[in-house]
Amino acid sequence: MINGKCPPGPLEEKWEKHKDGLMLVNPANKRRYRIIVVGAGLAGASAASTLGELGYNVEAFCFQDSPRRGHSIAAQGGINAAKNYPNDGDSIFRLFYDTIKGGDFRSREANVYRLASISNNIIDQCVAQGVPFARDYAGYLDNRSFGGAQVSRTFYARGQTGQQLLIGAYSALSRQIKSGTVRFFPRTEMLDLVVVDGSAKGIIYRDLVSGKIASRAADAVCLCTGGYANVYFLSTNAMGSNVTAAFRAYKRGALFANPCYTQIHPTCVPVTGDHQSKLTLMSESLRNDGRVWVPVVKGDERLPRDISEDERDYFLERRYPGFGNLTPRDIASRAAKDACDKGYGVGPGGRGVFLDFAEAIGRLGEAEVRRRYGNLFDMYQKITGEDAYERPMRIYPAPHYTMGGLWVDYNLESNIKGLFVLGEANFSDHGANRLGASALMQGLADGYFIIPYTIADHLARIKPGVVSTDHEAFVGSVKETNERVEKLLSINGKRSVTDYHRDLGAIMWDLVGMERSEDGLNEAIKKIRALRNEFWDNVKITGEPDELNQELEKAGRVADFLEFGELMALDALERKESCGGHFRSEYQTVDGEALRDDSNYAHVSAWEYKGTDKRPFLHSEPLEFENVDLVMRSYK
Amino acid sequence: MDLSLFVWRQQAPDVQGEMVAYSAKGISEDMSFLEMLDVVNEGLISNGEVPIAFDHDCREGICGTCSQVINGVPHGPMERTTVCQLHMRNFKDGDTIFIEPLRAKAFPILKDLIVDRGALDRIIQEGGYISVHTGGVPDANSVLISRKDAETAMDASECIGCGACVAACPNGSAMLFTASKVSHLAALPQGKIEADQRVRSMTNAMKKEQFGNCSNHYECNAVCPKGVKISFIAKLNREFIKSMISGDSSD
């Protein structure tokens, strides 16, 4: 039995009391401890800078050329906090409740409450750093609404909130790099975790410029390496986003929790053809003022403006009058797919629904709509060549975020001692579905306000610098990593890495995507295995190991996705219920909503690696709810 | 559509590079420029050749990773558009396209179209921040900021750090990049306290990293994918002069 180690006591006192019980590291001793931070999105940059400020000896790594480019930067809409500035009834408890309900009651109460209670500190911190949040004419901070909430609690910086928050964290990190507490390694990719006697003691990485495989030892390792939505090939993630660091940790013994919990975002620009390399998100904030509809008549090809009001089906407003266009993402996505599956979709292949701003432009004026969403409309025009001020956007769901991740306890520590996992890379706070504007909140909560406390409790119990890279575990792992690179380059087959990735993505989207079934999942597992075997026989990678080689980088990531996809399918197969983003066709209500099974599945599924082609072992952590009732999620 | 490409190929930093001719066939107008290069690269791989290396990541115009000079213009022909957001409907069948890396003294070429822009990070490290530790800060609404100042800060802070401004400048200057950060923080009450020292040390860092001076050609603004305004350079200069007059210049 795995134990999340959630502290006892009343919900609102858990974190405060827990913090008081954690061990501390003396200021003079902090510099003797080395901490590795992998990844430089919001979680990584905030963790590295804060740990550096505290005086630890931090080494931080990212595959991008600069720590200002992690994919947190692409988050558009905003960040939630329970400030209740608009006086509309918000509170920490309500943010907690909305988040745990939004996650379909598949996350830990203690974690989610802590997240909600820290949310306000994050806004304070970001304002102090100079993040230019939107303000009203009196100079106070402005808020807007987001899906899954009936209050306005989302702080935003135009449509570039993630960018501005990341630049804030990057600034703080830059200050620590200058002061010498953080040493930064850009253009490096972690390829293995080194575990000595059950504790994380360092990483193996490839210098992406020289191609050299190298290692660094440390007293703790923080993985802040994001999510795995690129397993679907087409997703809203950056091209480089990958599961490799997390999957390598899994192979070294870290449990992987709830891999089947993936989020398909409802408002993305539809696919245009086979050449498509990625999908672009249109912020959920657009659903504040945009209305989602399809024509009442199937295959209606008239221009949208020629379709009269009574010939339109505003299906979210019709099906979910309580929340209307602001239902949570999983529900909005499924409703859109449902409309298209029934033949009401618009645009090429009928894979799209309208997101219409005509009413908002009439109510607010075009200038105000431009102020709120101008950059999104511009982006839409660049991609599609269409003007969304003149005609509705066409949108379709796309893989976006992954709630599953490495299993961590309340301290964000994995079952491997000294391995901490932050941000999207862990599984902890969003259950089976994440609400909009909560990812930025979680990444920064983990990095700024949780890890500084909890990592000390680990470090205070160990001597610094006991293991060096001379240790046989490091030497062995460097050798294995080199051999894997050589193996990949030696295959010299017929098909490119991207070919395999595209094929994998098609399997995942069709069979492990928005709707899953027992037969489909079994078929997916069979197909993924066959594809994986073919990959290792027939992939073609040109170039050399000891140079900048982007195909080789991609190959390593796709090779891991080809194993990881199977784990996702297996987890989806084992979870015989529907919850949040995990929708099993066998388990639904008469009107097609997700049907949870709380008596059998109110638990975290955490998988233990047992060898390639061997079935991993399933651990289960029961979820206990003392403060909320497990109700059927209703947004009607 | 079918296109003729001339692409800068350079195997490593200290190896001589050259323009190499390729053809891109069957390109759809819905493709992005980078998806067009993906097609070319897939063809190279299937012929056993090494694909063209280029920097890219988010492919939605915000991470600032992509960095190519297309027909002599950083990020290509469309205003306020990164390479990754440039779509092929802006080209015609039969076009010839020249693709080069960002060229500047401060940006050494690593391979093909990939350059090292670490110098921009080092400028930020010299003061592109407010020196606040995590924790112990006041409530976010305790310091009011006028909407005008917040909007000015946001305008400046839109910079994505791509380096196009440097490559467009005849002097290889990083003035627009540095000005955007100086102006962002100087517009906010929280950032004013360190403004004098910040502008001096960031300006020194620019010189040290071998960026040239502003040449007043405004090419930087013309190619900036976020439209960062040239007036921020004037603001940088004002901040610099102010710091020389009023500030403590002992450092």
Boltz contact constraints between the chains, C-beta under 6 A:
constraints:
  - contact:
      token1: [A, 50]
      token2: [B, 134]
      max_distance: 6.0
  - contact:
      token1: [A, 53]
      token2: [B, 133]
      max_distance: 6.0
  - contact:
      token1: [A, 66]
      token2: [B, 121]
      max_distance: 6.0
  - contact:
      token1: [A, 68]
      token2: [B, 161]
      max_distance: 6.0
  - contact:
      token1: [A, 69]
      token2: [B, 63]
      max_distance: 6.0
  - contact:
      token1: [A, 69]
      token2: [B, 65]
      max_distance: 6.0
  - contact:
      token1: [A, 73]
      token2: [B, 62]
      max_distance: 6.0
  - contact:
      token1: [A, 73]
      token2: [B, 63]
      max_distance: 6.0
  - contact:
      token1: [A, 74]
      token2: [B, 58]
      max_distance: 6.0
  - contact:
      token1: [A, 74]
      token2: [B, 60]
      max_distance: 6.0
  - contact:
      token1: [A, 74]
      token2: [B, 62]
      max_distance: 6.0
  - contact:
      token1: [A, 123]
      token2: [B, 140]
      max_distance: 6.0
  - contact:
      token1: [A, 124]
      token2: [B, 137]
      max_distance: 6.0
  - contact:
      token1: [A, 124]
      token2: [B, 139]
      max_distance: 6.0
  - contact:
      token1: [A, 124]
      token2: [B, 140]
      max_distance: 6.0
  - contact:
      token1: [A, 125]
      token2: [B, 137]
      max_distance: 6.0
  - contact:
      token1: [A, 127]
      token2: [B, 140]
      max_distance: 6.0
  - contact:
      token1: [A, 128]
      token2: [B, 132]
      max_distance: 6.0
  - contact:
      token1: [A, 128]
      token2: [B, 137]
      max_distance: 6.0
  - contact:
      token1: [A, 128]
      token2: [B, 190]
      max_distance: 6.0
  - contact:
      token1: [A, 129]
      token2: [B, 130]
      max_distance: 6.0
  - contact:
      token1: [A, 129]
      token2: [B, 132]
      max_distance: 6.0
  - contact:
      token1: [A, 130]
      token2: [B, 130]
      max_distance: 6.0
  - contact:
      token1: [A, 130]
      token2: [B, 185]
      max_distance: 6.0
  - contact:
      token1: [A, 130]
      token2: [B, 188]
      max_distance: 6.0
  - contact:
      token1: [A, 130]
      token2: [B, 190]
      max_distance: 6.0
  - contact:
      token1: [A, 130]
      token2: [B, 191]
      max_distance: 6.0
  - contact:
      token1: [A, 132]
      token2: [B, 150]
      max_distance: 6.0
  - contact:
      token1: [A, 132]
      token2: [B, 153]
      max_distance: 6.0
  - contact:
      token1: [A, 132]
      token2: [B, 154]
      max_distance: 6.0
  - contact:
      token1: [A, 132]
      token2: [B, 157]
      max_distance: 6.0
  - contact:
      token1: [A, 135]
      token2: [B, 145]
      max_distance: 6.0
  - contact:
      token1: [A, 135]
      token2: [B, 147]
      max_distance: 6.0
  - contact:
      token1: [A, 135]
      token2: [B, 150]
      max_distance: 6.0
  - contact:
      token1: [A, 137]
      token2: [B, 147]
      max_distance: 6.0
  - contact:
      token1: [A, 139]
      token2: [B, 144]
      max_distance: 6.0
  - contact:
      token1: [A, 139]
      token2: [B, 145]
      max_distance: 6.0
  - contact:
      token1: [A, 139]
      token2: [B, 146]
      max_distance: 6.0
  - contact:
      token1: [A, 140]
      token2: [B, 141]
      max_distance: 6.0
  - contact:
      token1: [A, 141]
      token2: [B, 140]
      max_distance: 6.0
  - contact:
      token1: [A, 141]
      token2: [B, 141]
      max_distance: 6.0
  - contact:
      token1: [A, 163]
      token2: [B, 62]
      max_distance: 6.0
  - contact:
      token1: [A, 171]
      token2: [B, 128]
      max_distance: 6.0
  - contact:
      token1: [A, 171]
      token2: [B, 129]
      max_distance: 6.0
  - contact:
      token1: [A, 174]
      token2: [B, 124]
      max_distance: 6.0
  - contact:
      token1: [A, 174]
      token2: [B, 125]
      max_distance: 6.0
  - contact:
      token1: [A, 174]
      token2: [B, 129]
      max_distance: 6.0
  - contact:
      token1: [A, 175]
      token2: [B, 129]
      max_distance: 6.0
  - contact:
      token1: [A, 177]
      token2: [B, 125]
      max_distance: 6.0
  - contact:
      token1: [A, 178]
      token2: [B, 125]
      max_distance: 6.0
  - contact:
      token1: [A, 209]
      token2: [B, 110]
      max_distance: 6.0
  - contact:
      token1: [A, 238]
      token2: [B, 57]
      max_distance: 6.0
  - contact:
      token1: [A, 238]
      token2: [B, 58]
      max_distance: 6.0
  - contact:
      token1: [A, 239]
      token2: [B, 57]
      max_distance: 6.0
  - contact:
      token1: [A, 240]
      token2: [B, 57]
      max_distance: 6.0
  - contact:
      token1: [A, 272]
      token2: [B, 30]
      max_distance: 6.0
  - contact:
      token1: [A, 273]
      token2: [B, 28]
      max_distance: 6.0
  - contact:
      token1: [A, 273]
      token2: [B, 30]
      max_distance: 6.0
  - contact:
      token1: [A, 275]
      token2: [B, 31]
      max_distance: 6.0
  - contact:
      token1: [A, 275]
      token2: [B, 35]
      max_distance: 6.0
  - contact:
      token1: [A, 277]
      token2: [B, 35]
      max_distance: 6.0
  - contact:
      token1: [A, 277]
      token2: [B, 38]
      max_distance: 6.0
  - contact:
      token1: [A, 278]
      token2: [B, 59]
      max_distance: 6.0
  - contact:
      token1: [A, 280]
      token2: [B, 60]
      max_distance: 6.0
  - contact:
      token1: [A, 382]
      token2: [B, 85]
      max_distance: 6.0
  - contact:
      token1: [A, 385]
      token2: [B, 89]
      max_distance: 6.0
  - contact:
      token1: [A, 448]
      token2: [B, 134]
      max_distance: 6.0
  - contact:
      token1: [A, 496]
      token2: [B, 42]
      max_distance: 6.0
  - contact:
      token1: [A, 496]
      token2: [B, 45]
      max_distance: 6.0
  - contact:
      token1: [A, 542]
      token2: [B, 45]
      max_distance: 6.0
  - contact:
      token1: [A, 542]
      token2: [B, 50]
      max_distance: 6.0
  - contact:
      token1: [A, 543]
      token2: [B, 50]
      max_distance: 6.0
  - contact:
      token1: [A, 548]
      token2: [B, 53]
      max_distance: 6.0
  - contact:
      token1: [A, 548]
      token2: [B, 111]
      max_distance: 6.0
  - contact:
      token1: [A, 550]
      token2: [B, 53]
      max_distance: 6.0
